[in-house]
Amino acid sequence: MKKHSEESPDWHDQRKRIIGLGESSIRKNYFPELQQKILELEKKNKDLNAAYEDLSTKEEELRQNYEELSTAEGRLRESEEKYRVVVSSSNDGIVIIQTGLMQFVNPKAAEMLGGSVEEFVNLPYLEFIHPREHKRIDEIYQKRMHGEPVSKVNESVLVNKKQELVDIEMNANVITYRGKPADLVYIRDIREHKRSQKALEQAKKKLNLLNYVTFNEIKNKIFTISGYQHFIKSKIENAESPILSFLLKEDDLLGDITESLKFAQTYQDLGLKIARWQNVNQVFLMAISHLDFVKVKHHVMTGDLEIFADPLLEQVFQILADNILVHGKTATQVTLGYVQNHDESVTIFVEDDGVGLPEGIKESIFLPEFQKTKSVGLFLASEILEITEISIRETGTLGKGARFEMTVPKDGYRFGSNEPENGKSE
């Protein structure tokens, strides 16, 4: 029996013999073809592995997208629920108008219209607007839908199904609804406001009438007393008579009463008239035209600056100018100008070259309890300016002159020529 070879077998040779590719089977040389098949299988296996990895990645991305979509869907449902609650419980009527028809009506709007929500869908909104308002309201609607600038807030009169008239305020914006432009309109019932406003106006009229009658009665009495005083003075022959000194004191008291009446009459008119845009240059010149400004030179450097202020603005400048004449003492000139501030506001200043004011009274001169007549006037000036959020202060230097500064908010001034003129930037 032959001994088993202790040498290691040639496994590669054995492999070739088994598959018939050894030297004895050279005529069956399938090796190149099989090698090619093996390479193709290995490549396909590699491609399959890559495809599996890509599929796993895609699967993970889909899972993440699904989770994100589920979260977004939950948020959307939550948002829709909040929107539904807000719209349904709103104290204002909400209507969506598209091509002139009401496509959405919330419960409050349906209540104003006098029916249920379903009754008004697809009905023309103009059916429920007072006939005299049709043209005006429809013009506003058409302009807004065509992108033209119109007021967002308008008042009108609604006619409900019961033929009741309802004063309303409408606040409208253009939105996209179901893929098309639409008008989102908030409607507020302002009947109570109108009634209160009317009652307030009636009360104001009565109060003004009462004040007018009272002021005139007091003025007539003062005039009569002054006449009697003048008559008594003419009958006193002794110039040293102590009665004359008492009569002079009475004259002063009557003068104080007259000034107080003028102040009270002016103060009651504050805010009664609508504020308007006013040219600072023109108002100042009109104000000093009522005063003896011949000896005081004036320099006006406000150009076409206009401010939004109460119609009593002229009286403000008159008070400031009178303050210069009476208390400026050495004042020979006054300058009116302005500076533009970093916060986009504007400060208008009126300054003179007189004696100025001590630091200790710069704030108190605008208080009503300040005892001098001029400061009562300054209190009135500050009240007039405050109506349109204009502040005033005194920033002059004692011995160099007084300087009154009025700061106007950024939306409270404009330039007639749209450009600053003769002003300065701070």
Summary of the structure (lengths in Angstrom):
residues: 426
radius of gyration: 45.0
end to end distance: 121.1
largest distance: 181.6
contacts: 1131
relative contact order: 0.06
helix: 52%
strand: 21%
